[in-house]
Amino acid sequence: MWGRFLLLGLIVSTASCSSVDYKDPLENALSSKNPLITRVMDNLKAHELQVRYTQIDRRNDSIVFTDFDFQVDAANYFYPASTAKFPAAVAALEKLNELDSLFINTLFYVEGDSVETTFAKAISEIFAVSDNAANNRLVEFLGQDDLNQRMRNRGVEPIRIAHRLSAPNGDDVTTKPLVIYLNDSTTVLSKPIINTTAKPLKLRKTKKGKGYYEDDLLQQAPFDFSLKNYFPIQSQNALLKRVIFPEAFPREQRFDLSNEQRSFLLETMHTLPAKLGYDPEEYYDSYVKFFMFGDNYDPMPEHIKIYNKVGYAYGTLTDCAYIQDTKNNIDFIINATILVNSNGIFNDDDYDYDEVGIPFLAQLGRELYEHELKRKR
């Protein structure tokens, strides 16, 4: 089914791969005979795959988005993992822009934590190596309620960021104070923020698998995700479009970022780990770039930039990416999530990331890239 609407020069269309008569580019890619694709497509129920591919065209002064969806449904829950760090980074920059006393390079630490950092460093660590602690520091700065509301204010919804990542008491509704350096010798203490207690999500597939480990004991019951973070494909796609192409949206749907903040954000989103000083052996170019290059440890070509945020936890892989090829003058967006937990047990660290999930996402990216190279504009 096709739907179209025109809003201030932005044309957005949606397509569903459920159509039998019309094969769209995403359907063609997912119909590939490549074994990296077929082994997932032949077992769709187990993998809970959702994909949105967005074509980008330019018509005079307008940006035209055409969305193609496969099984995208906000009512079918998947665990967003570290993709939840993307809205935290954007919301933190917007909040900084509203404060006269804090800046992107302001030094701070969380009370009780010995690590001093800056907002710029935390955001860089989030995108370069998906650092959990860096994300959690931004959550302490924002509070969950403010983070969520900032997204909804700009039309990025549904969303529910309820907890920190890989942290003791990660779902604590009260944030920890920040100790903020006003100069080399003077500090101030921010006030704790009390947030709303999360309620169980009323969605399909919040209970997954047949068992899970808790305190090293196997529990013979599905794992319940109903109190976890919620950031579906539609919302990830909406946030990415607003960050990459703010001019395509009405002013009230644009994030309030300065030109310097947005330039910093974009640079950070595509910068590879080695350029930030990380060991290239451990943090290779595609360490957090699943599409096209995720299954390859070789250096990525310089003319291809991927502005993205990945997530991987509980057997779920997700990537939210804007891909730009400056040599061939093409660009497009892919959002995808896939569950790769063949034994149905959660918290056992036995997932099929490298065997199934990342190779699938990499090949999907390559299939769509090849289509973009041939596509008439």
C-alpha positions, -999 to +999 in steps of 0.1 A: +000+000+000+012+035-009+005+066+011+017+101+003+015+135+018+030+168+012+043+190+040+062+222+035+081+209+005+087+175+020+072+145+003+072+113+022+059+080+008+056+046+024+055+012+009+049-022+022+067-053+010+036-074+016+025-065-020+025-095-043+022-076-076+049-049-070+085-057-061+100-026-045+138-022-041+137-035-005+118-065-014+143-072-042+171-069-018+155-093+007+148-117-022+185-120-029+198-156-033+229-147-013+231-172+016+237-144+041+202-131+032+183-164+026+192-180+059+174-152+076+145-148+052+139-186+054+134-183+091+116-150+095+096-159+126+126-166+147+144-134+136+117-108+141+131-088+112+120-052+107+136-030+080+129+005+066+148+017+036+145+054+027+154+067-008+165+103-009+158+126-039+162+163-044+136+183-063+146+220-066+148+231-030+130+201-015+142+169-001+120+139-011+119+108+011+104+076-001+102+049+026+100+012+019+091-010+048+094-047+056+075-059+087+079-025+104+053-024+132+057-002+163+034-026+182+059-055+178+086-048+204+123-052+200+150-042+224+167-011+211+199-015+231+225+012+223+204+029+196+188+046+227+220+065+230+212+085+198+183+104+213+203+110+245+231+126+225+207+149+206+187+158+236+218+167+256+230+190+229+196+207+228+196+212+265+231+226+265+219+251+239+193+264+264+218+269+293+241+300+296+265+284+320+272+250+303+289+243+270+298+212+249+334+213+264+324+219+300+342+195+323+320+175+348+317+142+366+287+123+381+287+124+419+302+091+431+321+086+399+358+093+395+357+098+358+359+134+346+346+141+311+330+167+289+297+165+270+317+165+237+338+135+248+308+116+261+290+120+228+321+111+208+324+079+229+288+070+223+291+070+185+327+058+181+326+027+204+290+028+218+302+035+254+276+027+280+290+048+308+292+078+285+255+074+277+245+070+313+263+103+322+240+121+297+210+104+312+220+118+346+222+152+330+189+150+312+166+127+332+145+102+314+113+124+313+131+153+297+148+131+272+116+115+261+097+148+260+123+165+239+119+137+213+082+139+213+082+177+210+100+172+176+077+145+163+101+116+172+076+091+187+067+067+201+097+065+224+102+055+260+138+057+275+133+043+309+167+031+321+205+034+319+226+008+302+246-019+319+245+000+352+235-010+388+201+004+396+199+015+360+161+020+363+164+044+392+140+072+386+161+098+404+192+110+386+226+115+403+239+151+406+266+163+383+297+180+397+303+207+371+335+227+367+328+264+361+366+270+359+397+251+370+390+255+407+352+262+411+325+236+409+288+235+413+265+206+421+234+201+399+201+190+415+188+155+412+159+150+388+130+128+399+114+110+369+083+091+363+083+054+372+081+033+340+049+012+335+049-021+316+047-016+278+014-028+263+029-042+231+033-075+213+064-096+217+076-080+250+081-116+263+107-135+243+124-168+243+119-198+265+143-190+293+168-166+308+196-164+333+192-144+365+219-145+392+236-174+373+204-195+375+184-205+345+148-194+347+124-216+326+102-187+314+102-161+287+123-130+293+101-100+300+111-067+282+080-047+292+099-023+315+129-019+291+136+010+267+114+014+236+126+031+205+109+015+174+121+017+137+097+045+128+111+067+156+147+059+148+141+068+112+123+101+122+152+111+144+178+104+118+160+124+091+157+154+114+194+153+123+206+148+087+180+170+069+166+195+094+156+218+065+131+192+053+109+196+084+088+225+098+107+246+123+088+232+153+100+197+144+137+207+142+160+202+172+173+235+186+209+230+179+235+256+169+254+252+137+284+243+157+266+217+177+250+201+146+284+200+128+300+184+158+272+158+159+274+149+123+312+147+124+310+124+154+284+102+139+306+091+110+341+094+125+358+060+128+373+048+161+410+050+150+407+087+143+397+093+179+427+074+192+412+039+198+433+008+190+424-001+154+431-037+160+403-039+186+382-011+173+384-016+135+366+007+111+334-012+110+333-020+147+299-001+150+291+001+113+270-030+105+256-021+071+279-029+041+311-034+061+301-051+094+314-085+084+347-072+072+377-060+092+394-042+064+396-004+063+364+013+049+368+033+017+372+070+024+345+081+000+318+063+019+306+078+052+281+062+075+264+084+100+248+059+124+241+044+157+240+006+163+227-014+192+234-050+202+222-067+234+199-096+244+205-112+209+191-082+191+211-062+165+199-028+153+214-002+131+201+033+123+222+047+094+225+074+068+249+062+041+266+087+018+289+079-011+306+112-021+324+096-051+292+084-068+270+111-054+244+088-037+229+087-003+202+067+015+189+056+049+185+021+063+170+012+097+169-025+106+166-048+136+171-085+138+169-111+166+196-137+165+191-159+195+188-195+182+187-212+216+159-190+229+178-183+261+185-147+272+214-134+293+236-165+284+259-144+261+253-171+234+239-151+205+244-154+167+257-119+161+288-128+141+274-159+125+240-146+113+231-111+123+260-089+113+266-107+080+229-103+071+229-066+079+262-061+060+248-079+029+215-060+031+235-028+030+254-040+000+223-050-019+207-016-013+239+002-021+241-016-055+205-006-062+213+030-054+243+029-078+219+019-106+189+039-096+177+068-119+172+101-102 
